[in-house]
Amino acid sequence: MRELICISCPQGCRLTAEISGDSWLITGNRCPRGEAYAKQELTDPRRVVTAVMPTDDPAHPFIAVRTDAPCPKAMIPGLLNKLYRTVVKTPVKNGDFVIKNIDNSEISVIVTENI
């Protein structure tokens, strides 16, 4: 049995998940999103990654970036390593792609500010 707190909406339901045969039995959710969140978290946890990357602009040595979709947790250390070693060429604006389709995952990294 696993206990989780749902982050799909502001209610923060306390979920209980138990394995039942080949699937999970989820209780405690007040909406369908809670069940979907728990199943995703238990089988393939993903996170949106936020970070800062170095730039080629001495006046703005770093820029904030994020992934455009949640990525598998196992992928995060390698992604961060790649981000910290890549220099962003300026000028860039909010929403510009820095890295597209990382490792053929269909997940990209975008900047979240203008320089």
Backbone hydrogen bonds, N-H to C=O, Kabsch-Sander energy under -0.5 kcal/mol:
donor,donor_aa,acceptor,acceptor_aa,energy
2,R,17,A,-2.7
4,L,15,L,-2.3
6,C,4,L,-0.5
6,C,13,C,-2.8
12,G,9,C,-1.1
15,L,4,L,-3.2
15,L,13,C,-0.8
16,T,27,T,-2.5
17,A,2,R,-3.1
18,E,25,L,-2.2
20,S,23,S,-3.8
23,S,20,S,-1.7
25,L,18,E,-3.7
26,I,24,W,-0.6
27,T,16,T,-2.5
34,G,31,C,-1.1
35,E,31,C,-0.8
36,A,32,P,-1.9
37,Y,33,R,-2.8
38,A,34,G,-2.4
39,K,35,E,-2.3
40,Q,36,A,-2.2
41,E,37,Y,-2.8
42,L,38,A,-2.3
43,T,39,K,-1.8
44,D,40,Q,-2.7
47,R,71,C,-2.3
51,A,65,V,-2.2
53,M,63,I,-2.6
55,T,61,P,-2.1
56,D,88,V,-1.7
57,D,60,H,-0.5
60,H,57,D,-1.1
63,I,53,M,-2.2
65,V,51,A,-2.8
66,R,110,I,-2.2
67,T,49,V,-1.8
68,D,108,S,-2.4
71,C,47,R,-3.1
73,K,45,P,-2.2
75,M,72,P,-1.6
76,I,72,P,-0.6
76,I,73,K,-1.0
79,L,75,M,-2.0
80,L,76,I,-2.8
81,N,77,P,-2.1
82,K,78,G,-2.0
83,L,79,L,-2.6
84,Y,80,L,-2.6
85,R,81,N,-1.0
86,T,82,K,-0.7
86,T,83,L,-0.9
88,V,54,P,-3.1
88,V,86,T,-0.5
95,G,111,V,-2.8
96,D,93,K,-2.6
98,V,109,V,-3.2
99,I,109,V,-1.2
102,I,107,I,-2.9
104,N,101,N,-1.8
105,S,102,I,-2.0
109,V,99,I,-3.0
110,I,66,R,-3.0
111,V,96,D,-2.3
112,T,64,A,-2.4
115,I,92,V,-2.8
